[in-house]
Amino acid sequence: MAWSGEGCEHGLIDPTTETPIPPPDPGAREDELAPIEAAVRAFIGQWRRHRRRVWGQDTGDELPQTGLAGEFAGWGGPPGGRARHWQRRYEAIHGSSPDMPAWLVARRHGHRHWWHGPRRVGPLRRSHEDRLLGGVAGGVAGRVGLDPTVVRIAFVLAALASGFGVTCYVLAWLLLPTEGEHSSIASRALHDWRGIALALAVIPVVVVVLVLASALGAGWVGSFMTAFGIGAAGLVLIWRNVGEQERDMVARLTRPLSRLGFTGGGSWRGVVVRAMLGLCVAAGGAVVLLLGSNRAVVRPLGGVLLVVAGAVVIFGPWWLHIVRDLFEERQARALAEERAEVASRVHDSVLQTLALIQRRSDDPQQVVKLARSQERELRSWLFEGQVPGAGDLADTTMAGAVSRLERDVEDRYDLAVEAVVVGDCELDDHLCALVDAGREATVNAAKWSGSPTVSVFAEVELDEVSMFVRDRGVGFDPGQVASDRRGLAESVYGRMTRHGGTAEVRSSPGGGTEVVLRMPRHRAERDQAPAR
Amino acid sequence: MSRPRVFLVDDHALFRAGVRAELGDDLEVVGEADDVEPAVELIGEREPDVVLLDVHLPGGGGGRVVEAVKADHPSVRFLALSVSDAPEDVIAVIRAGARGYVTKTISGPELVDAVHRVAAGDAVFSPRLAGFVLDAFAADPTVTGGATPSFDPELDQLTQREREVLRLIARGYAYKEVAAELSISVKTVETHVSAVLRKLQLSSRHQLTRWASERRLL
């Protein structure tokens, strides 16, 4: 914006101060009699809310409470679920239902299949917004245009298969910077001299223990201590260099552990019952595992399953709590970012203009001009998705050039230009001349006609492009063109005939004026870029 | 001409007040509403001749109002009034059954004229809407980039005359001026425009939606 530097107060809205963070909801789904159902229900609920958040859908939608089947409604599932998400997003943006099937809306936005996700450009970064642990999967998914869930499942499978996935994930976490940051954890650690000194301080301790252990003949302590020492040194370095947010996250994850590993919501009796039940199941599993029948498959499999079930019963609520916290944190973060984005946009444009208008309230013409240009800018942002102030990419086409013409003339003269374009094509030299002639005719109408509006109509046809500039002003007699109207003859007639086109002025005193311009299309240009 | 009874639906009270003032004495404003549900209820109650309808409402698109009212009160006519130039919005509300579309920058007398026209059962096309229609119903498949022909070629083609009329409207001509230019009566112009409106509302959805969404992506 040309006028953005004219001394307006900045900081009218500070996006960082007014971020509503939804209060945590402790013990919302504590159902001791059916912990499994509660767990599944809560997890799916969080998941759906999370999907809505990440995919930009509304957040006010409450979960249906009609049993587990209801939880799965509209969730996942190619392609209806995603398509419905896009439809909701469409309605949120446009305020109306799309006039096309839902799957088409999704497809228009690039989601050809359920496994596709929004694609981001730029170098590979850990995702700030879409993360469960370190944001690696979110970042990779955004880069290759997949759904993050797909990438996460791939990581988990790789981890289960050989542990390879874990190694990859940790390496990526250490070596990739987060979005918006320039250094990774690893690069920060390399320059953290105090941290390295702290880590090196572990070495003497390890050496002393090793010497003692070998003296006492307990070699296993030595090997155990080496691994422990290296691990501790690494953790110190990492802990000192992870981002603030990740440190918060770890702190929050471990906090429930300090409370006996159970969420605060459940009663003490419930905790005891659950612990007893879990211990019984786990113990049963252990017994089967150690003493059970010798049949090769049943023993390990059944035992492991029972132990895992016991662990789930005991620690399930805690895990649930962690997952819930994670999702809530992410929701709040996404909301805050969205608000910041809108706030900065509004500040850059609308608030600046309002400030200017207040200052120039004594000059109505200027106020109208400002309001009009602001309206156009806001509208192109809201309805066409063009970033205000960014260069006009559509300027190389007929439609882009005409809307540019409309903008320029409205900005410079005090009248409304109503531009309508039918069809579109790439501009070449001849069509540029046509648009220039049209611009001249429009400016002419703005200067002389006295009409408050000018209609500009451009039509791209197979063999020619025509342009009509019409006003309902005073008009004149074309037969008696005054000498001060030579501009019209030169810049309109001259320009058009030089490029092989024609120009015609139809006017009568009191009846308004219409300039009709026609330019034949050139073969090569036409074949290359057929109009729609 | 009798005074048509008009109902306003717009979520901005300021704008409703402005329109009320501009309509003046030629028209009788029988009610206002600021959202879909109250609008549907009040329109059903008061049965106005013409509803001036904002395309964007908090509770959904203006098209919903049209659809909800049309079922029970087919005599109520709608004129869409909007700041939005998004082709999808315009096409959606027209297809829902509105008799015309004008932008909010329209002058007072022109708006009054448009309301009278709609009350009399005619269609009202702003230059922009005419442009959209010409664009959507491009005559030559090569111009549309090889768009697939739809089921009913009768409905999906404009006649040469309809095309001429639309072109003149897009150029900013009033109906009267269109009539003079083509040496036909104003009534004939109105007939042509109504025929175009009917084609717009009845033709297969495929081509229009395709056009509207492509147009938006530009």
Chai-1 contact restraints between the chains, C-beta under 6 A:
chainA,res_idxA,chainB,res_idxB,connection_type,confidence,min_distance_angstrom,max_distance_angstrom,comment,restraint_id
A,G95,B,H56,contact,1.0,0.0,6.0,A-B,restraint_1
A,G95,B,G61,contact,1.0,0.0,6.0,A-B,restraint_2
A,S96,B,G61,contact,1.0,0.0,6.0,A-B,restraint_3
A,S96,B,A92,contact,1.0,0.0,6.0,A-B,restraint_4
A,D99,B,E88,contact,1.0,0.0,6.0,A-B,restraint_5
A,D99,B,A92,contact,1.0,0.0,6.0,A-B,restraint_6
A,D99,B,T209,contact,1.0,0.0,6.0,A-B,restraint_7
A,M100,B,T209,contact,1.0,0.0,6.0,A-B,restraint_8
A,R108,B,S213,contact,1.0,0.0,6.0,A-B,restraint_9
A,F383,B,S84,contact,1.0,0.0,6.0,A-B,restraint_10
A,F383,B,A86,contact,1.0,0.0,6.0,A-B,restraint_11
A,E418,B,P127,contact,1.0,0.0,6.0,A-B,restraint_12
A,V420,B,P127,contact,1.0,0.0,6.0,A-B,restraint_13
A,V420,B,R128,contact,1.0,0.0,6.0,A-B,restraint_14
A,V420,B,G131,contact,1.0,0.0,6.0,A-B,restraint_15
A,V420,B,A170,contact,1.0,0.0,6.0,A-B,restraint_16
A,V422,B,G131,contact,1.0,0.0,6.0,A-B,restraint_17
A,V422,B,L134,contact,1.0,0.0,6.0,A-B,restraint_18
A,V422,B,D135,contact,1.0,0.0,6.0,A-B,restraint_19
A,S455,B,P127,contact,1.0,0.0,6.0,A-B,restraint_20
A,S455,B,R171,contact,1.0,0.0,6.0,A-B,restraint_21
A,S455,B,G172,contact,1.0,0.0,6.0,A-B,restraint_22
A,F457,B,A170,contact,1.0,0.0,6.0,A-B,restraint_23
A,F457,B,R171,contact,1.0,0.0,6.0,A-B,restraint_24
A,L462,B,D140,contact,1.0,0.0,6.0,A-B,restraint_25
A,L462,B,V143,contact,1.0,0.0,6.0,A-B,restraint_26
A,F468,B,R171,contact,1.0,0.0,6.0,A-B,restraint_27
A,R470,B,R171,contact,1.0,0.0,6.0,A-B,restraint_28
A,R470,B,G172,contact,1.0,0.0,6.0,A-B,restraint_29
A,P530,B,G145,contact,1.0,0.0,6.0,A-B,restraint_30
A,A531,B,V143,contact,1.0,0.0,6.0,A-B,restraint_31
A,R532,B,G145,contact,1.0,0.0,6.0,A-B,restraint_32
